[in-house]
Amino acid sequence: MKNPVTQVTLKNGMKVMLREIHTAPIISSWIWYRVGSRDEPTGKTGISHWTEHMMFKGTKKFPSKVLDKAISRDGGRWNASTSRDSTRYYETMPAGKIDLALRLEADRMQNSNFDKKEVESERTVIISEREGSENEPTFRLSEAVQHAAFRVHPYHHDIIGDKADLRSITRDDLYTHYRTYYVPGNAVLSIAGDFETKSMLKRIRELYERIPSGPKPTRLIRPEPEQHGELRLSVEGPGETAFTQIAYRFPNATHPDYFPLQVLESLLNGASGLSYKTARLYRALVDREFAVDVSGWSESTIDPYLYRITITHRPDRKPEQAVAVLDDEIKKLQDHHVPDEEIQRAVKQARAVFAYGSENITHQAFWMGYTSMFSDYSWYTTYLKKLARVTPKDIQRVAQTYFQPRSRVIGSYVPKGKVA
């Protein structure tokens, strides 16, 4: 492999992944924590996302007002995000300035401020963020479908959390969450770019190896029981447009069926939106004027999650007609082998999306850490080979296995006109 990845585990349990790429004088550094909405019990939903926000409030050494200016002054950019399974922070900097990012992340792993006034200020921000999302019909519908699909597993709730919990979570709750999960033994540092591995590793050891590893976090393990029968629900709200979301149960990212399902997803809706107008559902629903639009997406998760298809309905067609057309398209996949050339086209699209998502140094550092959250780096390096092995028989089998009405949730958004 060109530009091999060096993987080291520090004495305190922190995993380090380094990849030299000397195409530009840039380095991207990501630190990943194995904590997301999957780790949140009822009463503490949204706490991972809120903790992520608090990490930008600074430390004694790096006050919040100094951070943005320092990164920008050195020509860098930084951000963070929380998912169902992980929380990640990154800085992409000119190569000679990366030490600032390394020092910053080592410091806020241990010394982040959780000032009570900042907590209350951020409570207002996050509740406002949630209320803004609630104005979107597709958010309301997606959340209702997710709630119905997961009665037991913590994938039940949205990453931003339930409003009741956002109102009741305390400063001490947030600080305990931070001290529990933001420890070296629960972290992965992934760095790609223009550096020399030996000296980079030496600097990482100086900054991070002295940090106590911390106890291993206890995981919330609540497997979702099998669904027996199709679930249907409706959500009413403002607007003029009707939507339907159909959610099928999908395996986790390390399941052997994940890869045939990625090709099937590309056949139905295009590879991550690329050329989706040539995909089967768009041609069947939009080109034939049964719907205004259709889209679909899955996620790479630790535990089994969902594949969702969202239909935007035409005002002159009944939603039931569009769902019937969708069912017909799925039945075709279940009853007949997809032609080889169509599979090859879908794989080609997926390859193009994969290449685009891997082209720069920031993306390269991202993939090292991202795959470590649910598998290892070989998941990334063998991804295209596994897609290329998918056969028409595989497509038919997974269509028959996973696209069953008895294990799906269908949610309808019923518009009630404009708000007065």
The 8 nearest C-alpha neighbors of each residue, nearest first, counted from 0:
[[1, 3, 2, 4, 380, 18, 381, 377],
 [0, 2, 3, 4, 20, 19, 18, 380],
 [3, 1, 19, 18, 0, 20, 4, 21],
 [4, 2, 0, 1, 18, 5, 19, 17],
 [3, 5, 18, 17, 6, 16, 2, 19],
 [6, 4, 17, 16, 18, 3, 7, 196],
 [5, 7, 16, 15, 4, 17, 8, 14],
 [6, 8, 15, 14, 9, 16, 5, 13],
 [7, 9, 14, 13, 12, 15, 10, 6],
 [8, 10, 13, 12, 11, 208, 14, 7],
 [9, 11, 12, 208, 8, 13, 212, 209],
 [12, 10, 212, 9, 13, 208, 183, 184],
 [11, 13, 184, 9, 10, 8, 183, 212],
 [14, 12, 183, 184, 9, 186, 8, 11],
 [13, 15, 8, 187, 7, 188, 12, 9],
 [14, 16, 188, 7, 6, 187, 189, 8],
 [17, 15, 6, 189, 5, 188, 190, 4],
 [18, 16, 190, 5, 4, 191, 189, 6],
 [19, 17, 191, 4, 3, 2, 20, 190],
 [18, 20, 192, 191, 193, 2, 194, 21],
 [21, 19, 192, 193, 22, 18, 191, 2],
 [20, 22, 193, 23, 192, 19, 24, 194],
 [23, 21, 20, 24, 193, 192, 25, 360],
 [22, 24, 25, 21, 193, 192, 20, 26],
 [25, 23, 94, 193, 93, 21, 26, 22],
 [24, 26, 94, 93, 23, 192, 193, 92],
 [27, 25, 192, 94, 92, 193, 91, 191],
 [26, 28, 91, 361, 191, 190, 90, 364],
 [27, 29, 190, 90, 89, 189, 91, 26],
 [30, 28, 89, 189, 88, 188, 190, 31],
 [29, 31, 188, 88, 87, 187, 189, 89],
 [32, 30, 87, 187, 186, 86, 188, 368],
 [33, 31, 186, 86, 34, 85, 185, 87],
 [34, 32, 85, 185, 372, 186, 84, 31],
 [33, 35, 85, 32, 84, 86, 38, 180],
 [36, 34, 84, 85, 83, 37, 82, 47],
 [35, 37, 83, 38, 39, 158, 47, 84],
 [36, 38, 153, 35, 83, 154, 39, 84],
 [39, 37, 36, 219, 35, 34, 218, 40],
 [38, 40, 36, 44, 37, 43, 153, 41],
 [41, 39, 43, 42, 44, 38, 153, 219],
 [40, 42, 43, 44, 39, 164, 153, 156],
 [41, 43, 164, 44, 40, 168, 163, 167],
 [44, 42, 41, 40, 46, 39, 164, 45],
 [43, 45, 160, 39, 46, 42, 41, 161],
 [160, 46, 44, 159, 48, 47, 158, 49],
 [45, 47, 49, 48, 44, 43, 50, 173],
 [48, 46, 50, 49, 35, 45, 51, 36],
 [47, 49, 51, 50, 45, 46, 81, 159],
 [48, 50, 46, 52, 51, 47, 45, 53],
 [51, 49, 53, 47, 52, 48, 46, 173],
 [50, 52, 48, 49, 54, 53, 47, 81],
 [51, 53, 49, 50, 54, 55, 48, 121],
 [54, 52, 50, 55, 56, 51, 49, 113],
 [53, 55, 51, 52, 56, 111, 50, 57],
 [56, 54, 53, 57, 52, 63, 51, 66],
 [57, 55, 63, 53, 54, 112, 62, 58],
 [56, 58, 63, 62, 55, 61, 111, 112],
 [57, 59, 111, 61, 62, 112, 60, 110],
 [58, 60, 61, 62, 57, 110, 112, 111],
 [59, 61, 58, 62, 106, 57, 110, 103],
 [60, 62, 58, 57, 59, 66, 65, 63],
 [63, 61, 57, 58, 65, 64, 59, 60],
 [64, 62, 57, 56, 66, 65, 55, 61],
 [65, 63, 62, 66, 67, 68, 57, 56],
 [64, 66, 63, 62, 68, 67, 69, 61],
 [67, 65, 69, 63, 68, 64, 61, 70],
 [68, 66, 70, 69, 65, 71, 64, 63],
 [67, 69, 71, 66, 65, 70, 72, 64],
 [68, 70, 72, 66, 67, 71, 65, 73],
 [71, 69, 75, 67, 73, 72, 68, 66],
 [72, 70, 74, 68, 75, 73, 69, 67],
 [73, 71, 69, 74, 70, 68, 75, 67],
 [72, 74, 71, 70, 75, 69, 96, 92],
 [75, 73, 71, 72, 92, 70, 93, 76],
 [76, 74, 92, 70, 71, 91, 73, 93],
 [75, 77, 91, 90, 70, 71, 92, 74],
 [78, 76, 90, 89, 91, 75, 79, 88],
 [77, 79, 89, 88, 90, 76, 80, 87],
 [80, 78, 88, 87, 89, 81, 77, 51],
 [81, 79, 87, 86, 82, 88, 78, 51],
 [80, 82, 86, 48, 85, 35, 87, 47],
 [81, 83, 85, 84, 35, 86, 158, 80],
 [82, 84, 36, 35, 37, 85, 158, 81],
 [83, 85, 35, 82, 37, 34, 36, 33],
 [86, 84, 34, 35, 33, 82, 32, 81],
 [85, 87, 81, 32, 31, 80, 34, 35],
 [88, 86, 31, 79, 80, 30, 32, 81],
 [89, 87, 79, 30, 29, 78, 31, 80],
 [90, 88, 29, 77, 28, 78, 79, 30],
 [89, 91, 77, 28, 76, 27, 100, 92],
 [90, 92, 27, 76, 75, 26, 28, 77],
 [93, 91, 75, 26, 97, 25, 94, 96],
 [94, 92, 25, 96, 95, 24, 26, 74],
 [93, 95, 25, 26, 24, 96, 97, 92],
 [94, 96, 93, 97, 98, 92, 24, 25],
 [97, 95, 93, 94, 98, 92, 99, 73],
 [98, 96, 99, 100, 92, 94, 95, 101],
 [99, 97, 101, 100, 96, 102, 95, 103],
 [98, 100, 102, 97, 101, 103, 96, 70],
 [101, 99, 103, 97, 98, 102, 90, 104],
 [100, 102, 98, 104, 103, 99, 105, 97],
 [103, 101, 105, 99, 100, 104, 98, 106],
 [102, 104, 100, 106, 101, 105, 99, 107],
 [105, 103, 107, 106, 101, 102, 108, 100],
 [106, 104, 102, 108, 103, 107, 207, 101],
 [107, 105, 103, 104, 108, 109, 110, 102],
 [106, 108, 111, 110, 109, 104, 105, 103],
 [107, 109, 105, 106, 181, 104, 110, 182],
 [110, 108, 107, 106, 111, 105, 210, 181],
 [109, 111, 107, 58, 106, 108, 112, 59],
 [112, 110, 58, 107, 57, 54, 109, 113],
 [111, 113, 58, 114, 57, 110, 56, 59],
 [114, 112, 115, 111, 174, 118, 53, 170],
 [113, 115, 117, 116, 112, 118, 170, 56],
 [116, 114, 118, 117, 170, 119, 113, 120],
 [115, 117, 119, 118, 114, 120, 121, 113],
 [118, 116, 120, 114, 115, 119, 121, 113],
 [117, 119, 115, 121, 116, 120, 122, 114],
 [120, 118, 122, 116, 121, 117, 115, 123],
 [119, 121, 117, 123, 122, 118, 116, 124],
 [120, 122, 124, 118, 123, 119, 117, 125],
 [121, 123, 119, 125, 120, 124, 126, 118],
 [122, 124, 121, 126, 120, 125, 127, 119],
 [123, 125, 121, 127, 122, 126, 128, 120],
 [126, 124, 128, 127, 122, 123, 121, 129],
 [127, 125, 129, 123, 128, 124, 122, 130],
 [126, 128, 130, 124, 125, 129, 123, 131],
 [129, 127, 125, 131, 126, 130, 124, 132],
 [128, 130, 126, 132, 131, 127, 125, 133],
 [131, 129, 133, 127, 132, 128, 126, 134],
 [130, 132, 128, 129, 133, 134, 127, 135],
 [133, 131, 129, 134, 130, 135, 138, 128],
 [132, 134, 130, 135, 131, 139, 138, 129],
 [133, 135, 132, 131, 136, 130, 138, 139],
 [134, 136, 133, 138, 132, 137, 139, 131],
 [137, 135, 139, 138, 140, 134, 412, 236],
 [136, 138, 140, 139, 135, 141, 242, 412],
 [139, 137, 141, 135, 140, 136, 142, 132],
 [140, 138, 136, 142, 137, 141, 133, 143],
 [139, 141, 137, 143, 138, 142, 412, 136],
 [142, 140, 138, 144, 143, 139, 137, 145],
 [141, 143, 145, 139, 144, 140, 138, 146],
 [142, 144, 146, 140, 145, 141, 139, 147],
 [145, 143, 141, 147, 142, 146, 410, 148],
 [144, 146, 142, 148, 147, 143, 155, 141],
 [147, 145, 155, 143, 144, 149, 148, 142],
 [148, 146, 144, 145, 149, 143, 150, 408],
 [147, 149, 145, 146, 144, 408, 150, 155],
 [150, 148, 155, 146, 147, 151, 152, 145],
 [149, 151, 155, 152, 147, 148, 146, 223],
 [152, 150, 223, 149, 221, 153, 222, 155],
 [151, 153, 221, 223, 154, 222, 149, 155],
 [154, 152, 155, 37, 156, 151, 39, 40],
 [153, 155, 152, 156, 37, 149, 36, 83],
 [156, 154, 149, 153, 146, 145, 152, 150],
 [157, 155, 154, 160, 153, 146, 158, 145],
 [156, 158, 160, 159, 142, 155, 161, 154],
 [159, 157, 36, 160, 45, 83, 156, 82],
 [158, 160, 45, 157, 48, 129, 161, 44],
 [45, 161, 159, 44, 158, 157, 156, 162],
 [160, 162, 164, 163, 44, 165, 45, 159],
 [161, 163, 165, 164, 166, 160, 126, 129],
 [162, 164, 166, 161, 165, 167, 42, 160],
 [165, 163, 167, 166, 42, 162, 161, 168],
 [166, 164, 162, 163, 167, 168, 161, 126],
 [165, 167, 164, 163, 168, 162, 122, 126],
 [166, 168, 164, 165, 169, 163, 42, 43],
 [169, 167, 165, 164, 166, 172, 43, 170],
 [170, 168, 172, 171, 167, 173, 118, 166],
 [169, 171, 173, 172, 115, 174, 118, 113],
 [170, 172, 174, 169, 173, 175, 168, 176],
 [173, 171, 169, 175, 170, 174, 168, 176],
 [172, 174, 176, 170, 171, 175, 50, 177],
 [173, 175, 177, 171, 176, 172, 178, 170],
 [174, 176, 178, 172, 177, 173, 171, 179],
 [177, 175, 173, 179, 174, 178, 180, 172],
 [178, 176, 174, 175, 181, 179, 180, 173],
 [177, 179, 175, 176, 181, 180, 174, 182],
 [180, 178, 176, 177, 175, 181, 216, 182],
 [179, 181, 177, 182, 178, 176, 185, 216],
 [182, 180, 177, 178, 108, 179, 32, 185],
 [181, 183, 185, 184, 180, 213, 212, 186],
 [184, 182, 13, 186, 212, 185, 12, 11],
 [183, 185, 12, 13, 212, 182, 186, 11],
 [184, 186, 183, 182, 33, 32, 180, 181],
 [187, 185, 32, 183, 31, 13, 184, 182],
 [186, 188, 14, 31, 30, 15, 13, 368],
 [187, 189, 30, 15, 29, 16, 14, 31],
 [190, 188, 16, 29, 368, 364, 15, 28],
 [191, 189, 28, 17, 364, 27, 29, 16],
 [192, 190, 18, 364, 27, 19, 26, 17],
 [193, 191, 26, 20, 19, 25, 360, 194],
 [192, 194, 21, 20, 24, 25, 26, 19],
 [195, 193, 192, 19, 196, 199, 94, 26],
 [194, 196, 197, 198, 199, 19, 193, 200],
 [197, 195, 199, 198, 200, 194, 17, 19],
 [196, 198, 200, 199, 195, 201, 202, 194],
 [197, 199, 201, 200, 196, 195, 202, 194],
 [200, 198, 196, 202, 201, 197, 195, 203],
 [199, 201, 203, 197, 202, 198, 196, 204],
 [202, 200, 198, 204, 199, 203, 197, 205],
 [203, 201, 205, 199, 204, 200, 198, 206],
 [204, 202, 200, 206, 205, 201, 207, 199],
 [203, 205, 208, 201, 207, 202, 206, 200],
 [206, 204, 202, 203, 207, 208, 201, 209],
 [205, 207, 203, 204, 105, 208, 202, 102],
 [206, 208, 204, 209, 210, 203, 205, 105],
 [207, 209, 204, 210, 11, 9, 206, 205],
 [208, 210, 207, 211, 206, 205, 11, 204],
 [209, 211, 208, 207, 212, 11, 183, 109],
 [212, 210, 213, 11, 209, 183, 182, 208],
 [211, 213, 11, 183, 184, 182, 12, 210],
 [212, 214, 211, 182, 215, 184, 183, 179],
 [215, 213, 216, 212, 179, 184, 182, 217],
 [214, 216, 217, 213, 184, 185, 179, 180],
 [217, 215, 214, 179, 218, 180, 185, 213],
 [216, 218, 215, 219, 214, 179, 38, 220],
 [219, 217, 220, 216, 38, 37, 215, 39],
 [218, 220, 38, 221, 217, 39, 40, 37],
 [221, 219, 218, 222, 152, 153, 38, 37],
 [220, 222, 152, 151, 219, 223, 153, 224],
 [223, 221, 152, 220, 224, 151, 302, 153],
 [222, 224, 152, 151, 221, 149, 225, 150],
 [225, 223, 222, 226, 151, 150, 152, 149],
 [224, 226, 227, 223, 406, 222, 228, 248],
 [225, 227, 406, 228, 224, 405, 229, 407],
 [228, 226, 405, 406, 225, 229, 230, 224],
 [229, 227, 405, 406, 226, 230, 404, 407],
 [228, 230, 405, 407, 404, 406, 408, 231],
 [229, 231, 408, 409, 228, 407, 232, 147],
 [232, 230, 409, 410, 408, 229, 233, 411],
 [233, 231, 410, 411, 409, 230, 234, 144],
 [232, 234, 411, 410, 412, 235, 413, 231],
 [233, 235, 412, 413, 411, 140, 236, 232],
 [236, 234, 413, 412, 414, 233, 415, 237],
 [235, 237, 414, 415, 413, 238, 234, 136],
 [238, 236, 415, 416, 414, 417, 418, 239],
 [237, 239, 416, 414, 417, 240, 415, 236],
 [238, 240, 416, 414, 241, 415, 417, 237],
 [241, 239, 238, 414, 242, 312, 314, 311],
 [240, 242, 412, 312, 413, 414, 311, 239],
 [243, 241, 311, 412, 310, 312, 411, 240],
 [244, 242, 411, 310, 410, 309, 412, 245],
 [245, 243, 309, 410, 308, 409, 310, 246],
 [244, 246, 409, 308, 307, 408, 410, 309],
 [247, 245, 307, 408, 407, 306, 305, 308],
 [248, 246, 407, 306, 305, 402, 249, 307],
 [249, 247, 305, 304, 306, 401, 246, 407],
 [248, 250, 305, 304, 303, 306, 247, 251],
 [251, 249, 303, 254, 257, 304, 252, 248],
 [250, 252, 303, 302, 300, 254, 301, 253],
 [251, 253, 299, 300, 254, 257, 301, 250],
 [254, 252, 251, 255, 374, 257, 373, 301],
 [253, 255, 256, 257, 251, 252, 250, 258],
 [256, 254, 257, 253, 258, 259, 252, 250],
 [257, 255, 254, 258, 259, 260, 397, 250],
 [256, 258, 260, 254, 255, 259, 252, 250],
 [257, 259, 261, 260, 256, 386, 385, 255],
 [260, 258, 262, 261, 256, 389, 257, 394],
 [259, 261, 263, 257, 258, 262, 264, 256],
 [262, 260, 264, 258, 263, 259, 265, 257],
 [261, 263, 265, 259, 264, 260, 345, 346],
 [262, 264, 260, 266, 265, 261, 394, 259],
 [265, 263, 261, 267, 262, 266, 268, 260],
 [264, 266, 269, 270, 262, 263, 268, 267],
 [267, 265, 263, 264, 278, 269, 345, 268],
 [266, 268, 279, 264, 280, 278, 265, 269],
 [269, 267, 278, 265, 275, 295, 264, 266],
 [268, 270, 265, 275, 278, 272, 273, 266],
 [269, 271, 265, 349, 273, 272, 348, 352],
 [272, 270, 273, 269, 296, 352, 265, 349],
 [271, 273, 275, 269, 270, 274, 268, 294],
 [272, 274, 270, 275, 269, 271, 348, 352],
 [275, 273, 276, 277, 269, 272, 278, 270],
 [274, 276, 269, 278, 272, 277, 273, 268],
 [277, 275, 274, 281, 278, 282, 269, 268],
 [276, 278, 275, 274, 282, 279, 281, 269],
 [279, 277, 275, 268, 269, 267, 276, 281],
 [278, 280, 267, 282, 281, 283, 266, 268],
 [281, 279, 283, 267, 282, 284, 278, 268],
 [280, 282, 285, 284, 276, 283, 279, 278],
 [281, 283, 286, 279, 280, 284, 285, 278],
 [284, 282, 280, 281, 287, 279, 286, 285],
 [285, 283, 289, 281, 290, 287, 282, 280],
 [284, 286, 288, 290, 281, 287, 291, 282],
 [285, 287, 282, 288, 284, 283, 281, 289],
 [286, 288, 285, 284, 289, 283, 282, 290],
 [289, 287, 285, 286, 290, 284, 291, 313],
 [288, 290, 284, 321, 287, 285, 316, 313],
 [291, 289, 312, 285, 313, 284, 288, 292],
 [290, 292, 311, 313, 312, 285, 288, 293],
 [293, 291, 311, 290, 285, 310, 294, 281],
 [292, 294, 310, 309, 311, 281, 280, 295],
 [295, 293, 309, 308, 268, 310, 292, 296],
 [294, 296, 308, 307, 268, 309, 293, 306],
 [295, 297, 307, 306, 308, 298, 294, 271],
 [296, 298, 306, 305, 307, 299, 295, 249],
 [299, 297, 300, 296, 304, 305, 306, 252],
 [300, 298, 252, 251, 297, 301, 373, 304],
 [299, 301, 251, 302, 252, 298, 373, 303],
 [302, 300, 373, 251, 252, 84, 303, 299],
 [301, 303, 251, 300, 304, 250, 252, 222],
 [304, 302, 251, 250, 249, 300, 301, 305],
 [303, 305, 249, 248, 302, 250, 251, 300],
 [306, 304, 248, 249, 247, 246, 307, 297],
 [305, 307, 297, 247, 246, 296, 249, 248],
 [308, 306, 246, 295, 296, 245, 305, 247],
 [307, 309, 295, 245, 244, 294, 246, 310],
 [310, 308, 244, 294, 293, 243, 295, 245],
 [309, 311, 293, 243, 242, 292, 312, 244],
 [312, 310, 242, 292, 291, 290, 293, 241],
 [313, 311, 290, 241, 291, 242, 310, 318],
 [312, 314, 290, 315, 316, 291, 289, 311],
 [313, 315, 316, 312, 240, 317, 241, 239],
 [316, 314, 313, 317, 312, 289, 290, 318],
 [317, 315, 313, 314, 318, 289, 320, 312],
 [316, 318, 319, 320, 315, 321, 314, 313],
 [319, 317, 320, 321, 312, 316, 322, 243],
 [320, 318, 322, 317, 321, 323, 316, 324],
 [321, 319, 323, 318, 322, 317, 324, 316],
 [320, 322, 324, 323, 318, 319, 289, 325],
 [321, 323, 325, 319, 324, 320, 326, 318],
 [322, 324, 326, 320, 321, 325, 319, 327],
 [323, 325, 327, 321, 326, 322, 320, 328],
 [326, 324, 322, 328, 327, 323, 321, 329],
 [325, 327, 323, 329, 324, 328, 330, 322],
 [326, 328, 324, 330, 325, 329, 323, 331],
 [329, 327, 325, 331, 330, 326, 324, 332],
 [328, 330, 326, 332, 331, 327, 325, 333],
 [331, 329, 333, 327, 332, 328, 334, 326],
 [330, 332, 334, 328, 329, 333, 335, 327],
 [333, 331, 329, 330, 335, 334, 395, 398],
 [334, 332, 330, 395, 399, 331, 398, 335],
 [333, 335, 331, 332, 330, 336, 395, 399],
 [336, 334, 332, 331, 333, 337, 395, 330],
 [335, 337, 391, 395, 338, 392, 332, 334],
 [336, 338, 391, 335, 339, 332, 341, 342],
 [339, 337, 341, 340, 336, 342, 391, 343],
 [340, 338, 342, 341, 343, 337, 391, 390],
 [339, 341, 343, 342, 338, 344, 337, 345],
 [342, 340, 344, 343, 338, 339, 345, 337],
 [341, 343, 345, 339, 344, 340, 346, 338],
 [342, 344, 340, 346, 341, 345, 347, 339],
 [343, 345, 347, 341, 342, 346, 340, 348],
 [344, 346, 342, 348, 347, 343, 265, 266],
 [347, 345, 349, 343, 348, 344, 350, 342],
 [346, 348, 344, 350, 345, 349, 343, 351],
 [349, 347, 351, 345, 350, 346, 270, 344],
 [348, 350, 346, 270, 352, 351, 347, 353],
 [351, 349, 353, 347, 348, 352, 354, 346],
 [350, 352, 348, 354, 353, 349, 355, 347],
 [353, 351, 355, 349, 350, 354, 356, 348],
 [352, 354, 350, 356, 351, 355, 349, 357],
 [355, 353, 351, 357, 356, 352, 350, 358],
 [354, 356, 352, 358, 357, 353, 351, 359],
 [355, 357, 353, 354, 358, 352, 362, 359],
 [358, 356, 354, 362, 355, 363, 359, 353],
 [357, 359, 355, 356, 354, 362, 360, 363],
 [358, 360, 362, 361, 357, 363, 356, 355],
 [359, 361, 363, 362, 192, 191, 364, 27],
 [360, 362, 27, 364, 363, 359, 365, 91],
 [363, 361, 365, 357, 359, 360, 364, 366],
 [364, 362, 360, 365, 366, 361, 357, 359],
 [363, 365, 191, 190, 361, 362, 367, 189],
 [364, 366, 362, 363, 367, 368, 369, 361],
 [367, 365, 369, 363, 368, 364, 370, 362],
 [368, 366, 364, 365, 369, 370, 376, 189],
 [367, 369, 371, 189, 366, 365, 370, 187],
 [368, 370, 366, 371, 372, 367, 365, 373],
 [369, 371, 375, 372, 374, 368, 376, 373],
 [372, 370, 375, 368, 374, 369, 373, 376],
 [371, 373, 370, 369, 374, 33, 368, 85],
 [372, 374, 301, 371, 370, 300, 375, 252],
 [375, 373, 371, 370, 372, 378, 253, 376],
 [376, 374, 371, 370, 377, 378, 373, 372],
 [375, 377, 378, 379, 370, 367, 371, 380],
 [376, 378, 380, 379, 375, 381, 374, 382],
 [379, 377, 376, 381, 380, 375, 382, 374],
 [378, 380, 382, 377, 376, 381, 370, 366],
 [379, 381, 377, 382, 378, 376, 383, 384],
 [382, 380, 384, 379, 378, 383, 377, 385],
 [383, 381, 379, 385, 384, 380, 378, 386],
 [382, 384, 386, 385, 381, 387, 350, 380],
 [385, 383, 387, 381, 386, 382, 388, 380],
 [384, 386, 388, 382, 383, 387, 381, 258],
 [385, 387, 383, 388, 384, 389, 258, 382],
 [386, 388, 384, 385, 389, 383, 346, 343],
 [389, 387, 385, 386, 390, 384, 259, 383],
 [390, 388, 387, 386, 259, 393, 385, 391],
 [389, 391, 393, 392, 388, 394, 339, 342],
 [392, 390, 394, 336, 337, 393, 395, 339],
 [391, 393, 395, 390, 394, 396, 336, 389],
 [394, 392, 390, 396, 391, 395, 389, 259],
 [395, 393, 391, 397, 392, 396, 259, 398],
 [394, 396, 333, 398, 392, 393, 397, 332],
 [395, 397, 393, 399, 398, 394, 400, 392],
 [396, 398, 400, 399, 394, 395, 401, 393],
 [399, 397, 395, 402, 333, 396, 400, 401],
 [398, 400, 333, 396, 397, 402, 401, 395],
 [401, 399, 397, 398, 402, 396, 403, 395],
 [402, 400, 398, 403, 397, 399, 248, 249],
 [403, 401, 398, 399, 400, 247, 404, 329],
 [402, 404, 405, 401, 406, 407, 400, 399],
 [405, 403, 407, 406, 229, 402, 228, 408],
 [404, 406, 228, 229, 403, 407, 227, 226],
 [407, 405, 226, 404, 229, 403, 228, 227],
 [406, 408, 247, 404, 229, 246, 405, 230],
 [407, 409, 230, 246, 245, 231, 229, 148],
 [410, 408, 245, 231, 244, 230, 246, 232],
 [409, 411, 232, 244, 233, 243, 231, 144],
 [412, 410, 243, 233, 242, 234, 413, 232],
 [411, 413, 234, 242, 241, 233, 235, 140],
 [412, 414, 235, 241, 234, 411, 415, 236],
 [415, 413, 238, 236, 239, 237, 416, 241],
 [414, 416, 237, 236, 238, 413, 235, 417],
 [417, 415, 238, 239, 237, 414, 418, 236],
 [416, 418, 238, 237, 419, 415, 239, 414],
 [417, 419, 237, 416, 238, 415, 236, 239],
 [418, 417, 416, 237, 415, 238, 236, 239]]
